[in-house]
Amino acid sequence: MKLENIKEILQTVSFFNTVEITQTFGKDGTDCVIVKNVKNTRTLQMTFLQTGKVEFYKCLNQAAEAIENELKSISVA
């Protein structure tokens, strides 16, 4: 998935911050990252499924780059 496409999706999730939206990013049918908006903020909560690590991002560019890097690092058997 291209970085620009990831950014567009994150912008949509962030824009509708008064409701709960969850977006899952994956590769070859394997879920990699779950993104949720923190209600009534412009903060994204990202859960990296391979490690269980949860991170929070206010910067969409940084969040998109983190997702892109995670998708690149996943090797599906």
N, C-alpha and C positions, 0 to 999 in steps of 0.2 A: 504494500500500500504506500502510495506517495505521501510525503510529508505534508503537502498542501491539502490533501484529502483528510488526513488526520486532523489538521488544524481546523478545517471547516466543520468537522463533526464536533470537535471540542468547543468551538464557538457556539454551536447550537445548544449543546448541553449547558454551557455556561450562561447563555442568554435566558433560558427558561429556568431561572434559579428559584422561582417561587413554587415549583413543583418538583417532585422527585423523579429524576431521569437516570437510568443506568444504561451504559453503553459497554459492550464487551468487544474487545479487539482480539483477533486470533489469526492463526496461520495454519493453512491446510487442515481446517476442521478442529484445531486444538486451541482452546481459549487460553489467552496469555495475560491479558490485563482487563480488569473491570474498572470502569470510570463512573463515578457518581458525582453529582453536584452537591455541595454542602448548601442546604436550603437557605435562601435569602442572602447568599454571599456570591462572590465571583470565584470561589475556591473549588478546585476539583480534588476529590479524593480518589487516589488510584491504588488498586490492590494488584500486586504482581503475583500471579497465581503460582508460578514456579517456586517462589521463595516465601510467599505469604506476607511479604513486606508491604506496608501501607505507607504511602507518601501523599503529601498535600501540595498542590501547586496553585499559585495565583497567576503565574505567567503561562499563557497558552502555548507560547513558543517552546518553553522549557518542557512543558507537559508533552507536547507533540514529539519533541526530540526523544524524550524518555520512552515513549511508546514505540517510536520507530526503532530505537536501539534494542528494545526488548524483542520486537518482532524479528529483527535481524539475527538476534542471538539464539533464537529457538530453532533447533533442528528436529524435525519431525521424522520419526523412523517409519 
